[in-house]
């Protein structure tokens, strides 16, 4: 039994304590197989109970869990023959946004996604998954290549937002994201976007215009984080938990609003409790989605994509 690395979230603590107890008993060898099965069943029942009481804020916390699989974990476990492509041919490379060629099953694809770090050194190098303009321009360069060679695109979204630093703004952060939105809307090749963790603001949208938008069960996706929204409205982040529900940023909310096309179920407790099962589930879904898009002509793809986004807005006039 694997126990995800800490720090553990408060609502996870009872499960962690039980898992540690099971692990300790297994090490002593003084426990029968029947007792092990009973304890594991008890742990799973506890995880189901917690899952049934999860709030929107709990899911935001899980989405940010450092031990959740990141973009490169998914690429390396779901794909073969991955070759990373670097540089935007304009300014430089951005390690916060990974792009490359790979094979998913028997299909050649272009993959991309924001990449966070596992430790302090890597987090700084990856800029905590916050991409610069050169990251989005690199992504667009690879998307144009995908269109040229008729390769489907798979985008893994996991970012707290595009980097808002002075250098990024000087190099045209807003323009780079806006251009990606415009170009992706009419790109003549299939695009699948998967929100695997955080999907915040324009940083997520910069690679998030797609024919199919998938979302992991414990991910979140929205124009702003609950903390930032609270800070704007009330001057501090104290209302973040209440706002996370009001903002409708969870997978279930967004599926009901027809923004997300499909929710990908996570293992009990979340993807970080059983990454191998998560990889298998997501790979199966992606293969199925790619197969469904395979026979659609480029003209139909663009037409349906435009109609999809045109139909998302909901408003009322008074």
GIHURA-V651989 format. One record per run of one state. SS is the DSSP state (a for helix, b for strand, c for the rest). FROM is the first residue (numbers start at 0). LEN is the number of residues. If there is no record, write none. Layout:
[[SS	FROM	LEN] [SS	FROM	LEN]]
This chain:
[[c	0	9] [a	9	19] [c	28	4] [a	32	20] [c	52	3] [a	55	8] [c	63	7] [a	70	8] [c	78	1] [b	79	6] [c	85	11] [b	96	8] [c	104	2] [b	106	8] [c	114	5] [a	119	6] [c	125	1] [a	126	3] [c	129	3] [a	132	16] [c	148	3] [b	151	8] [c	159	6] [a	165	5] [c	170	2] [a	172	13] [c	185	5] [b	190	10] [a	200	5] [c	205	6] [b	211	5] [c	216	3] [b	219	3] [c	222	3] [a	225	9] [c	234	5] [a	239	7] [c	246	3] [b	249	1] [a	250	6] [c	256	5] [b	261	3] [c	264	6] [a	270	3] [c	273	1] [a	274	20] [c	294	3] [a	297	13] [c	310	8]]
